[in-house]
Each structure stands twice: as structure tokens, then as C-alpha cells.
Amino acid sequence: MSAIQNDWRADAAAAAQRMRLRGFDYVMRNNGGYLSQICSAAEIFAFLYGRAMRIGPSAAPMIPGPFTGNPGPNNPDYANGGLYNGAPGPDFDRFIFSPAHYALVLYVALIEHGRLAPEALEQFNQDGSRMELIGAEHSPGVESTTGSLGQALSQAMGVALGRRMKGEAGAVWVMMSDGEFQEGQTWEALQALSHYRLGSVRIIVDVNAQQCDGAMADVMRIEPLAERAAAFGANAHDIDGHDFAAMERALDSADAERPLLILARTDPARGVPLMNERAPVLHYLRFSSDDERARYQAAFDAMAGA
Amino acid sequence: MSAPLEIVKRPHVENFIAWAKDRPDVVVLSADLTNSCEVGQWRDTYPDRFFSMGMAEQNMMGVAAGLAREGYTPFIHTFAVFIYRRAYDQLAMSIAYPNLRVRFFGFLPGIVTPGGVTHQAIEDIAIMRATPNMTVLETGDATEAESVLDVAQAVDGPCYVRFLRGEMPRLFPKSEPFALNTARTLSEGDDVVILTAGITTEEAMRAADFLNRKGVGVRHLHVSTHKPFTDPAVLDALKSCRYGAVTLENHITTGGLGTAVSELMTDHGVGKRLIRLGLNDTYAHGASRDYLQAEYNLDAKALVKAVGELTGAGFEASDADINAARAESGASDAKAEAL
């Protein structure tokens, strides 16, 4: 048993490292991008896709077709991006992706877990593509539209309620960002999940303490987050978000009634310490000079050669 | 003299229970206004299909979205203002954008409530019409309050229903249920078209009666579908009338029925006057329905005056004239709305 566990951890560590490298490569070629989110959340996604979520193989093309319009009465053939997480089934888990700004992280995670072709990344943020900068539910891996932050947890609760009524055993996983705990709706949702005893909802949060305006401690404090969430009825765990063993321990503590909330404390410069120079404004990497770009290129080359 | 109108007391209570009996996909969500929205008995009848969401409308929208994705048909019941004002981003992004089968039953339309500005939904139709994928319905009497359920349920997407509660008249026979995108012709005439919806229809029936006796040919159309708004009977009436049209809406004059009619006329080059009666870029306040209808020109007298302006006849109706019409048409004396 422990050998199997070690296997998944080694594989997940390798997947996380490949995610960083692929994301960094893309950001260098794109001359900027959401790098800190990949650095902070790589282990979270490797845990979700490599260990936590019970999902079937992708039911969607390895290379997504073009955008074919929004959901609506005149678009019956709309294809939902959730199919990249497998066809739904009573015993399968579902994945609701909350911080749609992490789209690049998700796409890279899908690639490293064999659900999306590496060359699909060339469609990222291109006109007419499904692989939008901030994903919507036609984007690979995205089941519901959550770019307006703080809405996913409520949607996940509805899915979980419906699945409970149907007697389905699968869980509903939600990946969130810590900034979403500034939204009142998140607390409404936690309160309701607790009221309805929906332990089938399992949340993992990238607590990187960063948001668009800078450090969350300066923009709007949310701490002590674990205590607050526990007071709302969550089965909350405050862990190192780069530590797979800690993630697994939190997962093992899941119970049937309390929503599981894994607060994964992360380093937004993990793997790219050069980014610490820019702290606390890490939301989007934009090179301010040729010199800075060259130093990031050197850091990338070092990572690629390692 | 016609028979007095039947006044129906809380038709939704029993009707919705009977209707939902063999529809296990139907679930109800309420935000602490369960009895206020006439679903307390529904909750007691189907406790496993009723979800109390507390005073948390944003979360309620998301939960409804998730339930709809799982094949259920959530019927949200709360005051209309708390649907489209308080939780609009959630309504638009979690429900309307994905075209999910959620039904919004919005109570307390316009000035029917003395609850004042916070409880009076005066711009709901404008906002819901402006929401892609949304179908927008409004009930005007007991027959429509009963039969709108079938119409809403048939919509393959989100549907907003501006809904009545409490005592209401039965203006239309049970044998003529709510029909999507189909206006009801309540009087025939070639001079002026009057278009009304919801509670303004009963008011206009009195005005139309008075006007017809004055020799003005009034074609009165009752509108119960705000979106889609493509009923050819409406366009034909607008094209064929001599002087123009008047809309009377329990809503602001921006974005609601008056706007929909003006858009239709513009799109089809119908170059006639349109007078839009309703709340004119203003909020209302807490007072009785009769008082507010008179204050904001939402009553039969205002309608008669507008028709007089349109035709050039310039006549007005006195209270006595309207009251005479009220008696003759057997207009309702439904109990005033309270909280």
C-alpha cells in the first residue's frame, strides 16, 4: 500500500514539475502571462488529477475544435468542456473549476495528465479558440462558467444536492482561489453546504495570499481562514500546498456530512524564485525591460536543463 | 350588465401542488419567503423537493444552476426584487448564460405592494428582457397564474415569471389558458390600440369600456409574454390602428412593454404615435395600490386621457365615469395587497 502511495506521489511531483516547465515555456514565448498561478497551484492540480478525483478518461478531443457559439436555444450541439474530465457517471467525481483565471494552469494540467494534446496549447488566447484566457464552459476541463469569482461553490452545491437525490456516490470537487473568500457568496455557500450536510463537496484552495491588487493581507484580510471556515461548518485543513502527504492526510479525513476544505498554502514563486523580486504584485507577469526578460529566460533555461 | 368577476383567493397554493404531483423533476427553492410566496403548503406536501436557502439569494442562484445541470427543474420562489436586483450576476452567469432550465417566480410586481421601494419590482422586465436566453412572462389574472406553469415548464432554458399572489380576479376563462407569445384581444376597434400586461389589464378594461361608449374604437390587447415579443397580432393591430397606441405598464417606461412595442414599431416602420404610461424614470414608495396607481398615472383615468391626446378628442374621464365602468364590467374588488 505504501509503495502505491509513494508511486502516486512521485508521479504527481513529476507532473507538477512538468506543468511549471510547460507553463513557463508558454509565458516566455507569449512574452508574459499568469505564471505565479502555475507555480503556486501545480501540486494542487497534480493531486486532483493524479490522486484525488475519481474520473473516467477524457470524452473530448485531444485538440479542441474551434469555438462554436454560446449555450442557447439555437445551439443544440454545444459541447461542454467538462467532458475533458470524463463522461459523468454515478460513481465518478465531478470537477468544478472556480478561478477561471487559472485557465492556463488547468490546460497545462490536462496536458500533463494525457487529456489534452501538448500542441493544443498553441490555441490558448487565440481568436476563435475554445481555450480562452479566462475559461468559460466550452473551455477544456471547464464544466461551468465561473469567471465571475465566488460562484462555483454554490453551483457545486446544487450539483451535489441533485446527485444526492439521485443516489449517486461520486463526490464534487471544487478548486478555488483564496481571493474568493472575500466574496460574501462563498460564505453563503459554506453555510448552506454545512446546513445540508453535504460532505460530498470537496474543496481545495490555492492559498497563495496574492490577488490582483497585491498581497491579500493589504487588500482585504481573510485570515484566520481555517478557523473562520471551521466556524461555518467546514472540515477545514490548513496545509502546505506543495506537500502531497499533507494533501492525502486531509483527503483521508473526509467525512459524509461536513464539506471538506483543504487550504493549501502555496508559494507563488515556487520553482521560479526570481519572481520574488516582483512581490507582492505577482498576479500577471509582464516584463518591464529586455534585461528582466533575459533573466527570466535564464531561469527558464536552468529549469529546462535540470 | 355582465356578471361580476370571480375573485380567486391564492390560486397558486393548491394549483402548484396538484401540478407538481407527477413531475418529480420539479423542486422549489425559497429564500425565507416561503409562505409569502404561497409555497408553504407545497413544502409540507413535498418536503424532499423543497430547499430552504435562507436569506442568501446569490447562493440560491448557484444551487439552482447545479440542480438544473443534474436534470432537476428548480422553481425559485421569492420577491422579484431579490431575484434580479440582488443576485443578477449569479442569475446571468450561473443560470442564463448556460441556458439552464430554472424558473424564477418573481412576486410583488411594481406597485402592488405597500412594502415600498425595496420590495417593488419596477425594472424587472427591462432587466430580464435584456438577459440573453431568458424567456419573460407575466400573469394578469387567476387563469394565467394557474396555467403559466405549463408554459414555463415547456421553455428549454431559463424563464422569468412576473407573478401575482393573494386575491386576484379571473379575467379570462379557464378554458383559455396562458399561451406563449400570444396576446389576448379584449376589445375590438380601429382607432387606438391599448396594450397592457399584468394588473394594468383590469384597469384598461374599464377605460376601454368608457372609451367605446364615447365612440372611440379601442383594440385592447393583453400581453402576457414580454420575451419573445413577436406575436403577429400585435404588429397587425399597430399597423391597422388610425391614431396610434398607448401602453400601460406596472413598470418603468424604460425597457418594459412600452419599449418592446416601440421597438416593434421601429423595426417594422410603423410610423404612428405611441404613448407609454408607467413609472417615468422614478422609484415608487410605500402606499396602497390604488393610491400609487393614481399618483403615477397607472390607472384608467390616465389611460383615457392618453387616448384623448392621441385622437385629438381631448376628453377626460371623471371618477364617476370610471366607477360606472367598474360597476358595469364587474371589475374586481380584490383584497388589497399586504405584507
HADDOCK unambig.tbl for C-alpha pairs under 7 A between the chains (distance, minus, plus):
assign (segid A and resid 71 and name CA) (segid B and resid 97 and name CA) 6.63 0.50 0.50
assign (segid A and resid 71 and name CA) (segid B and resid 98 and name CA) 5.27 0.50 0.50
assign (segid A and resid 71 and name CA) (segid B and resid 99 and name CA) 5.96 0.50 0.50
assign (segid A and resid 72 and name CA) (segid B and resid 99 and name CA) 5.37 0.50 0.50
assign (segid A and resid 72 and name CA) (segid B and resid 133 and name CA) 6.04 0.50 0.50
assign (segid A and resid 145 and name CA) (segid B and resid 93 and name CA) 6.63 0.50 0.50
assign (segid A and resid 145 and name CA) (segid B and resid 94 and name CA) 6.58 0.50 0.50
assign (segid A and resid 151 and name CA) (segid B and resid 62 and name CA) 6.48 0.50 0.50
assign (segid A and resid 151 and name CA) (segid B and resid 90 and name CA) 6.82 0.50 0.50
assign (segid A and resid 154 and name CA) (segid B and resid 59 and name CA) 5.23 0.50 0.50
assign (segid A and resid 154 and name CA) (segid B and resid 62 and name CA) 4.50 0.50 0.50
assign (segid A and resid 154 and name CA) (segid B and resid 63 and name CA) 5.15 0.50 0.50
assign (segid A and resid 155 and name CA) (segid B and resid 62 and name CA) 4.26 0.50 0.50
assign (segid A and resid 155 and name CA) (segid B and resid 63 and name CA) 5.02 0.50 0.50
assign (segid A and resid 155 and name CA) (segid B and resid 65 and name CA) 5.83 0.50 0.50
assign (segid A and resid 155 and name CA) (segid B and resid 66 and name CA) 4.57 0.50 0.50
assign (segid A and resid 156 and name CA) (segid B and resid 66 and name CA) 6.07 0.50 0.50
assign (segid A and resid 157 and name CA) (segid B and resid 63 and name CA) 5.70 0.50 0.50
assign (segid A and resid 157 and name CA) (segid B and resid 66 and name CA) 6.69 0.50 0.50
assign (segid A and resid 158 and name CA) (segid B and resid 62 and name CA) 6.72 0.50 0.50
assign (segid A and resid 158 and name CA) (segid B and resid 63 and name CA) 3.81 0.50 0.50
assign (segid A and resid 158 and name CA) (segid B and resid 64 and name CA) 5.99 0.50 0.50
assign (segid A and resid 158 and name CA) (segid B and resid 65 and name CA) 6.49 0.50 0.50
assign (segid A and resid 158 and name CA) (segid B and resid 66 and name CA) 3.77 0.50 0.50
assign (segid A and resid 158 and name CA) (segid B and resid 67 and name CA) 4.59 0.50 0.50
assign (segid A and resid 159 and name CA) (segid B and resid 66 and name CA) 4.17 0.50 0.50
assign (segid A and resid 159 and name CA) (segid B and resid 67 and name CA) 5.33 0.50 0.50
assign (segid A and resid 159 and name CA) (segid B and resid 69 and name CA) 6.78 0.50 0.50
assign (segid A and resid 159 and name CA) (segid B and resid 70 and name CA) 6.05 0.50 0.50
assign (segid A and resid 161 and name CA) (segid B and resid 67 and name CA) 6.88 0.50 0.50
assign (segid A and resid 162 and name CA) (segid B and resid 67 and name CA) 5.17 0.50 0.50
assign (segid A and resid 162 and name CA) (segid B and resid 70 and name CA) 5.63 0.50 0.50
assign (segid A and resid 163 and name CA) (segid B and resid 70 and name CA) 6.90 0.50 0.50
assign (segid A and resid 185 and name CA) (segid B and resid 58 and name CA) 6.02 0.50 0.50
assign (segid A and resid 185 and name CA) (segid B and resid 59 and name CA) 5.85 0.50 0.50
assign (segid A and resid 188 and name CA) (segid B and resid 56 and name CA) 6.12 0.50 0.50
assign (segid A and resid 188 and name CA) (segid B and resid 59 and name CA) 5.89 0.50 0.50
assign (segid A and resid 189 and name CA) (segid B and resid 59 and name CA) 5.66 0.50 0.50
